[in-house]
Amino acid sequence: MTTNKDQYYINQVIEGNTNAFSKLVDLYKDLVFTLALRMLKNKEEAEEVSQDTFIKAYKSLSKFKGDSKFSTWIYKIAYNTCLDRLKKNKRQQREVAIDEFTERYVKTIDNALEKMVKEEKLNAIQDCIIQLPSEDGFLLTLYYFEELSLAEISEIVGISANHIKVKLFRCRQKLAVILKKCLEPELIEYYERERK
């Protein structure tokens, strides 16, 4: 399942060419860092966890069977390394209350975002995702930005695909609340009127 390019570098490393691992790091370092940042909410810790992730991957590369994509495997290592760091720090996670949430807000936010320029939309979503609890931002990034399947995410975080689906729905609810607070109320009202 892993790509030929990834498998080539994996084979090179296993055969003793340790420099080939730097190619794998180059391919995945940005996303591993982004995922770590989503969970840890701290740039320095995300950098440390990213480094730890690649060290762990390098040390256990010979155990990689190729049953899944290499990217799935490395994201799983990153996820577990982040969880370990969170447990170590025992940080309080920011929670977003969704009791104020209604389906109308999600539709309104979705409509408002559709009207925004793609780059503005991406920036608005990125800024709001960072405000979500750790795992929520991680899941949304994998699903919407990396376009991983529910099965792939399930393998990474170790819970069923159906449970991932439910979690993603709740993450979207929380994100809608944050977006609602961040977007200008006039913009929301304008698109609400336009929708009617």
Backbone as CSV, one residue per row, in Angstrom:
resi,resn,N_x,N_y,N_z,CA_x,CA_y,CA_z,C_x,C_y,C_z
1,MET,0.803,-1.203,0.000,0.000,0.000,0.000,0.845,1.267,0.000
2,THR,2.067,1.135,0.471,2.915,2.322,0.534,3.349,2.703,-0.885
3,THR,3.641,3.956,-1.110,4.015,4.375,-2.464,5.377,3.810,-2.837
4,ASN,5.609,3.684,-4.140,6.899,3.151,-4.620,8.052,4.038,-4.158
5,LYS,7.813,5.357,-4.180,8.852,6.308,-3.763,9.226,6.084,-2.293
6,ASP,8.207,5.989,-1.431,8.458,5.744,-0.006,9.167,4.410,0.180
7,GLN,8.666,3.370,-0.504,9.239,2.037,-0.341,10.700,2.003,-0.780
8,TYR,11.024,2.748,-1.823,12.409,2.813,-2.290,13.315,3.338,-1.171
9,TYR,12.917,4.444,-0.548,13.732,5.027,0.523,13.765,4.132,1.761
10,ILE,12.658,3.488,2.062,12.610,2.563,3.209,13.606,1.431,2.973
11,ASN,13.575,0.847,1.784,14.512,-0.243,1.454,15.959,0.228,1.542
12,GLN,16.229,1.451,1.071,17.583,2.010,1.127,18.060,2.101,2.579
13,VAL,17.196,2.580,3.468,17.567,2.723,4.881,17.828,1.354,5.496
14,ILE,16.925,0.417,5.239,17.066,-0.934,5.799,18.348,-1.595,5.296
15,GLU,18.744,-1.285,4.058,19.972,-1.851,3.491,21.235,-1.126,3.967
16,GLY,21.067,-0.111,4.820,22.228,0.536,5.406,22.495,1.961,4.960
17,ASN,21.748,2.460,3.989,21.934,3.833,3.532,21.119,4.767,4.421
18,THR,21.698,5.153,5.544,20.982,5.979,6.521,20.619,7.357,5.972
19,ASN,21.361,7.837,4.975,21.050,9.143,4.379,19.702,9.154,3.663
20,ALA,19.241,7.993,3.224,17.965,7.910,2.517,16.805,8.302,3.433
21,PHE,16.994,8.164,4.736,15.921,8.520,5.669,15.616,10.013,5.613
22,SER,16.619,10.812,5.302,16.396,12.255,5.218,15.385,12.590,4.112
23,LYS,15.308,11.761,3.083,14.308,11.970,2.020,12.899,11.758,2.565
24,LEU,12.742,10.739,3.412,11.437,10.487,4.025,11.071,11.625,4.982
25,VAL,12.055,12.104,5.713,11.820,13.235,6.621,11.368,14.447,5.818
26,ASP,12.046,14.728,4.713,11.678,15.873,3.872,10.247,15.760,3.353
27,LEU,9.835,14.540,3.020,8.493,14.338,2.479,7.396,14.584,3.528
28,TYR,7.677,14.258,4.786,6.614,14.262,5.799,6.807,15.241,6.947
29,LYS,7.919,15.973,6.983,8.208,16.821,8.138,7.186,17.938,8.336
30,ASP,6.722,18.550,7.253,5.784,19.657,7.390,4.456,19.205,7.986
31,LEU,3.952,18.086,7.491,2.669,17.629,8.008,2.803,17.101,9.438
32,VAL,3.866,16.384,9.737,4.063,15.891,11.101,4.114,17.082,12.064
33,PHE,4.828,18.125,11.674,4.898,19.324,12.519,3.513,19.956,12.678
34,THR,2.768,20.073,11.585,1.427,20.666,11.639,0.515,19.868,12.558
35,LEU,0.559,18.549,12.443,-0.271,17.704,13.303,0.126,17.856,14.768
36,ALA,1.417,17.901,15.020,1.902,18.078,16.394,1.480,19.438,16.942
37,LEU,1.568,20.458,16.122,1.161,21.795,16.541,-0.330,21.839,16.854
38,ARG,-1.138,21.146,16.060,-2.584,21.088,16.303,-2.886,20.484,17.677
39,MET,-2.103,19.478,18.046,-2.374,18.801,19.315,-1.753,19.511,20.506
40,LEU,-0.553,20.028,20.338,0.190,20.552,21.489,0.024,22.051,21.699
41,LYS,-0.363,22.772,20.664,-0.603,24.221,20.740,0.642,25.009,21.128
42,ASN,1.806,24.445,20.872,3.051,25.097,21.252,4.112,24.743,20.211
43,LYS,4.690,25.770,19.589,5.632,25.561,18.481,6.860,24.756,18.910
44,GLU,7.460,25.128,20.048,8.680,24.438,20.488,8.401,22.968,20.789
45,GLU,7.282,22.708,21.468,6.946,21.314,21.782,6.620,20.540,20.513
46,ALA,5.961,21.186,19.567,5.636,20.530,18.298,6.917,20.167,17.544
47,GLU,7.907,21.058,17.603,9.194,20.763,16.959,9.875,19.572,17.630
48,GLU,9.839,19.546,18.967,10.453,18.424,19.696,9.747,17.117,19.383
49,VAL,8.411,17.152,19.376,7.639,15.940,19.092,7.874,15.479,17.660
50,SER,7.996,16.413,16.736,8.285,16.049,15.343,9.618,15.314,15.261
51,GLN,10.601,15.862,15.948,11.922,15.222,15.960,11.834,13.831,16.594
52,ASP,11.140,13.737,17.731,10.966,12.437,18.399,10.255,11.437,17.491
53,THR,9.272,11.923,16.742,8.515,11.056,15.834,9.442,10.423,14.805
54,PHE,10.303,11.231,14.219,11.198,10.695,13.184,12.284,9.797,13.776
55,ILE,12.703,10.093,14.985,13.673,9.211,15.654,13.037,7.849,15.904
56,LYS,11.795,7.855,16.417,11.081,6.594,16.664,10.855,5.839,15.355
57,ALA,10.480,6.567,14.311,10.236,5.930,13.011,11.523,5.298,12.480
58,TYR,12.623,6.013,12.608,13.905,5.496,12.124,14.285,4.215,12.868
59,LYS,14.140,4.259,14.193,14.530,3.097,15.008,13.659,1.875,14.736
60,SER,12.405,2.097,14.349,11.517,0.950,14.141,11.134,0.749,12.672
61,LEU,11.899,1.339,11.768,11.600,1.240,10.342,11.580,-0.206,9.849
62,SER,12.426,-1.022,10.402,12.465,-2.427,9.969,11.174,-3.162,10.337
63,LYS,10.407,-2.620,11.283,9.135,-3.238,11.686,7.985,-2.813,10.773
64,PHE,8.216,-1.801,9.936,7.169,-1.347,9.029,6.932,-2.414,7.977
65,LYS,5.714,-2.945,7.954,5.395,-4.078,7.083,4.886,-3.662,5.710
66,GLY,4.446,-2.422,5.576,3.884,-1.992,4.303,2.419,-2.337,4.151
67,ASP,1.760,-2.787,5.250,0.331,-3.111,5.208,-0.505,-1.860,4.958
68,SER,0.010,-0.740,5.402,-0.670,0.542,5.187,0.331,1.486,4.525
69,LYS,-0.143,2.673,4.197,0.759,3.661,3.621,1.787,4.080,4.673
70,PHE,2.964,4.436,4.224,3.989,4.923,5.145,3.502,6.173,5.859
71,SER,2.771,7.035,5.133,2.257,8.266,5.742,1.334,7.939,6.915
72,THR,0.488,6.933,6.768,-0.406,6.528,7.858,0.405,6.078,9.065
73,TRP,1.440,5.316,8.811,2.284,4.799,9.880,2.991,5.940,10.622
74,ILE,3.548,6.890,9.873,4.279,7.999,10.502,3.318,8.911,11.263
75,TYR,2.099,9.114,10.737,1.113,9.943,11.437,0.688,9.275,12.746
76,LYS,0.612,7.947,12.722,0.249,7.219,13.947,1.339,7.406,15.007
77,ILE,2.585,7.334,14.592,3.691,7.567,15.524,3.613,8.990,16.073
78,ALA,3.338,9.955,15.193,3.225,11.358,15.619,2.079,11.525,16.612
79,TYR,0.957,10.915,16.318,-0.216,11.008,17.189,0.100,10.456,18.583
80,ASN,0.678,9.272,18.620,0.994,8.650,19.919,2.066,9.432,20.677
81,THR,3.015,9.993,19.960,4.054,10.807,20.597,3.431,12.072,21.193
82,CYS,2.478,12.652,20.485,1.760,13.828,21.012,0.974,13.464,22.264
83,LEU,0.287,12.328,22.221,-0.478,11.886,23.399,0.444,11.706,24.603
84,ASP,1.602,11.106,24.372,2.579,10.925,25.452,3.006,12.273,26.030
85,ARG,3.253,13.236,25.152,3.675,14.568,25.596,2.559,15.244,26.397
86,LEU,1.322,15.104,25.925,0.185,15.713,26.632,0.013,15.099,28.019
87,LYS,0.176,13.784,28.093,0.066,13.120,29.396,1.174,13.599,30.321
88,LYS,2.364,13.731,29.760,3.517,14.179,30.545,3.287,15.587,31.090
89,ASN,2.761,16.447,30.248,2.537,17.836,30.657,1.271,18.032,31.473
90,LYS,0.348,17.080,31.344,-0.941,17.165,32.051,-1.582,18.536,31.883
91,ARG,-1.563,18.983,30.645,-2.146,20.292,30.342,-3.650,20.225,30.274
92,GLN,-4.261,21.326,30.639,-5.710,21.447,30.469,-5.976,21.762,29.008
93,GLN,-6.866,21.026,28.407,-7.225,21.278,27.023,-8.350,22.305,26.976
94,ARG,-8.275,23.159,25.989,-9.354,24.128,25.795,-10.578,23.384,25.291
95,GLU,-11.693,23.644,25.898,-12.932,23.022,25.461,-13.819,24.067,24.825
96,VAL,-14.540,23.659,23.807,-15.463,24.550,23.124,-16.865,24.057,23.438
97,ALA,-17.669,24.908,24.047,-19.035,24.524,24.375,-19.851,24.454,23.097
98,ILE,-20.576,23.334,22.927,-21.383,23.228,21.716,-22.868,23.258,22.043
99,ASP,-23.216,23.554,23.296,-24.628,23.618,23.630,-25.318,24.766,22.907
100,GLU,-24.558,25.809,22.569,-25.129,26.934,21.844,-25.224,26.647,20.346
101,PHE,-24.691,25.513,19.950,-24.625,25.149,18.547,-25.998,24.768,18.004
102,THR,-26.284,25.194,16.809,-27.462,24.711,16.088,-27.027,24.410,14.667
103,GLU,-27.802,23.588,14.009,-27.476,23.212,12.632,-27.451,24.444,11.728
104,ARG,-28.298,25.420,12.044,-28.372,26.646,11.253,-27.018,27.343,11.224
105,TYR,-26.284,27.342,12.361,-24.989,28.005,12.402,-23.992,27.336,11.455
106,VAL,-23.995,26.008,11.422,-23.065,25.312,10.532,-23.359,25.667,9.090
107,LYS,-24.647,25.667,8.707,-25.002,26.013,7.328,-24.632,27.456,7.027
108,THR,-24.878,28.339,7.976,-24.554,29.753,7.778,-23.055,29.936,7.620
109,ILE,-22.298,29.283,8.480,-20.834,29.378,8.404,-20.349,28.787,7.084
110,ASP,-20.878,27.619,6.719,-20.472,27.000,5.460,-20.756,27.930,4.284
111,ASN,-21.932,28.550,4.280,-22.290,29.477,3.191,-21.359,30.680,3.176
112,ALA,-21.076,31.223,4.354,-20.190,32.385,4.434,-18.797,32.020,3.933
113,LEU,-18.318,30.851,4.321,-16.973,30.440,3.907,-16.898,30.164,2.409
114,GLU,-17.984,29.639,1.836,-17.994,29.388,0.394,-17.782,30.674,-0.389
115,LYS,-18.239,31.785,0.172,-18.141,33.069,-0.516,-16.757,33.701,-0.369
116,MET,-16.002,33.233,0.598,-14.681,33.823,0.821,-13.691,33.285,-0.209
117,VAL,-12.694,34.038,-0.493,-11.638,33.599,-1.389,-10.976,32.372,-0.751
118,LYS,-10.551,31.444,-1.594,-10.000,30.184,-1.096,-8.896,30.392,-0.048
119,GLU,-7.979,31.288,-0.303,-6.879,31.524,0.640,-7.391,32.090,1.964
120,GLU,-8.333,33.018,1.888,-8.917,33.581,3.111,-9.639,32.498,3.893
121,LYS,-10.340,31.648,3.168,-11.072,30.548,3.797,-10.095,29.632,4.536
122,LEU,-9.028,29.284,3.856,-8.027,28.408,4.449,-7.417,29.043,5.697
123,ASN,-7.064,30.321,5.602,-6.492,31.025,6.765,-7.473,31.100,7.919
124,ALA,-8.733,31.391,7.632,-9.756,31.474,8.680,-9.915,30.126,9.375
125,ILE,-9.960,29.070,8.579,-10.119,27.732,9.159,-8.891,27.351,9.975
126,GLN,-7.693,27.611,9.432,-6.452,27.281,10.157,-6.398,28.009,11.498
127,ASP,-6.757,29.303,11.495,-6.736,30.083,12.738,-7.731,29.546,13.760
128,CYS,-8.845,29.064,13.285,-9.874,28.554,14.194,-9.562,27.132,14.659
129,ILE,-8.965,26.324,13.792,-8.625,24.948,14.179,-7.648,24.946,15.354
130,ILE,-6.741,25.911,15.378,-5.742,25.957,16.452,-6.413,26.187,17.809
131,GLN,-7.641,26.703,17.804,-8.366,26.952,19.048,-9.113,25.720,19.548
132,LEU,-9.199,24.693,18.724,-9.895,23.472,19.108,-9.058,22.646,20.079
133,PRO,-9.716,21.759,20.843,-8.943,20.804,21.650,-8.012,19.996,20.743
134,SER,-6.936,19.521,21.308,-5.859,18.874,20.550,-6.303,17.833,19.536
135,GLU,-7.004,16.820,20.008,-7.359,15.716,19.116,-8.294,16.186,18.010
136,ASP,-9.173,17.133,18.305,-10.115,17.628,17.302,-9.379,18.267,16.126
137,GLY,-8.411,19.122,16.429,-7.632,19.760,15.369,-6.855,18.742,14.550
138,PHE,-6.339,17.738,15.229,-5.583,16.665,14.580,-6.476,15.921,13.588
139,LEU,-7.664,15.525,14.038,-8.584,14.774,13.188,-9.048,15.594,11.980
140,LEU,-9.417,16.847,12.220,-9.860,17.700,11.112,-8.753,17.892,10.083
141,THR,-7.526,18.038,10.545,-6.399,18.212,9.626,-6.214,16.963,8.765
142,LEU,-6.250,15.796,9.383,-6.088,14.557,8.614,-7.210,14.375,7.595
143,TYR,-8.443,14.657,8.020,-9.588,14.390,7.154,-9.758,15.433,6.049
144,TYR,-9.708,16.707,6.415,-10.014,17.746,5.435,-8.797,18.267,4.662
145,PHE,-7.654,18.337,5.310,-6.487,18.890,4.626,-5.630,17.803,3.991
146,GLU,-5.493,16.672,4.667,-4.716,15.569,4.096,-5.595,14.596,3.320
147,GLU,-6.910,14.763,3.466,-7.894,13.953,2.760,-7.687,12.451,2.970
148,LEU,-7.358,12.089,4.217,-7.247,10.672,4.546,-8.642,10.092,4.710
149,SER,-8.781,8.807,4.443,-10.075,8.148,4.596,-10.345,7.887,6.079
150,LEU,-11.603,7.566,6.390,-11.957,7.229,7.774,-11.153,6.013,8.237
151,ALA,-10.957,5.050,7.328,-10.199,3.842,7.675,-8.742,4.184,8.012
152,GLU,-8.144,5.088,7.237,-6.753,5.479,7.495,-6.634,6.213,8.831
153,ILE,-7.580,7.107,9.096,-7.550,7.835,10.373,-7.780,6.863,11.519
154,SER,-8.673,5.909,11.315,-8.953,4.889,12.321,-7.680,4.129,12.695
155,GLU,-6.897,3.805,11.684,-5.640,3.091,11.926,-4.654,3.953,12.708
156,ILE,-4.637,5.251,12.411,-3.706,6.160,13.077,-4.042,6.328,14.551
157,VAL,-5.324,6.567,14.850,-5.695,6.873,16.243,-6.191,5.668,17.025
158,GLY,-6.413,4.547,16.345,-6.758,3.318,17.053,-8.199,3.223,17.531
159,ILE,-9.121,3.873,16.837,-10.548,3.707,17.143,-11.285,3.435,15.834
160,SER,-12.502,2.900,15.926,-13.229,2.479,14.731,-13.550,3.648,13.798
161,ALA,-13.718,3.319,12.527,-14.050,4.330,11.519,-15.384,5.005,11.844
162,ASN,-16.347,4.243,12.359,-17.638,4.833,12.733,-17.469,5.838,13.864
163,HIS,-16.604,5.512,14.804,-16.342,6.433,15.922,-15.643,7.696,15.415
164,ILE,-14.746,7.521,14.442,-14.069,8.671,13.823,-15.114,9.580,13.174
165,LYS,-16.081,8.973,12.485,-17.129,9.742,11.808,-17.896,10.607,12.821
166,VAL,-18.238,10.013,13.947,-18.949,10.746,15.004,-18.068,11.862,15.558
167,LYS,-16.799,11.540,15.806,-15.873,12.549,16.334,-15.705,13.712,15.351
168,LEU,-15.596,13.402,14.058,-15.460,14.457,13.048,-16.692,15.358,13.017
169,PHE,-17.867,14.763,13.191,-19.089,15.573,13.232,-19.038,16.528,14.418
170,ARG,-18.634,16.023,15.566,-18.540,16.875,16.766,-17.456,17.946,16.607
171,CYS,-16.363,17.567,15.951,-15.294,18.544,15.693,-15.813,19.679,14.814
172,ARG,-16.599,19.320,13.796,-17.177,20.344,12.922,-18.123,21.250,13.699
173,GLN,-18.853,20.664,14.633,-19.749,21.475,15.465,-18.948,22.501,16.263
174,LYS,-17.893,22.031,16.890,-17.056,22.930,17.685,-16.412,23.999,16.809
175,LEU,-15.939,23.571,15.631,-15.318,24.512,14.706,-16.330,25.565,14.256
176,ALA,-17.569,25.152,14.034,-18.611,26.097,13.628,-18.826,27.168,14.693
177,VAL,-18.791,26.765,15.964,-18.959,27.728,17.059,-17.804,28.730,17.050
178,ILE,-16.589,28.224,16.876,-15.415,29.105,16.858,-15.477,30.041,15.653
179,LEU,-15.796,29.481,14.478,-15.892,30.305,13.277,-16.966,31.377,13.436
180,LYS,-18.069,31.021,14.061,-19.162,31.969,14.274,-18.667,33.158,15.097
181,LYS,-17.863,32.880,16.100,-17.337,33.950,16.957,-16.279,34.777,16.231
182,CYS,-15.546,34.144,15.321,-14.443,34.831,14.645,-14.888,35.664,13.445
183,LEU,-15.873,35.160,12.721,-16.326,35.898,11.550,-17.140,37.104,11.983
184,GLU,-17.063,38.139,11.227,-17.814,39.343,11.558,-19.306,39.043,11.532
185,PRO,-20.016,39.453,12.570,-21.464,39.181,12.627,-22.215,39.705,11.405
186,GLU,-21.783,40.854,10.862,-22.464,41.401,9.688,-22.345,40.451,8.502
187,LEU,-21.178,39.813,8.363,-20.963,38.883,7.268,-21.928,37.714,7.382
188,ILE,-22.067,37.192,8.582,-22.975,36.070,8.816,-24.409,36.493,8.516
189,GLU,-24.806,37.650,9.022,-26.163,38.128,8.778,-26.410,38.318,7.285
190,TYR,-25.435,38.857,6.578,-25.579,39.080,5.140,-25.856,37.769,4.414
191,TYR,-25.062,36.731,4.720,-25.228,35.463,4.027,-26.472,34.724,4.498
192,GLU,-26.905,34.957,5.716,-28.149,34.389,6.210,-29.314,34.952,5.412
193,ARG,-29.332,36.273,5.217,-30.389,36.929,4.437,-30.366,36.436,3.000
194,GLU,-29.161,36.277,2.446,-29.010,35.837,1.062,-29.551,34.423,0.862
195,ARG,-29.416,33.610,1.867,-29.852,32.217,1.811,-31.365,32.087,1.779
196,LYS,-32.076,33.022,2.406,-33.544,32.929,2.527,-34.244,33.182,1.214
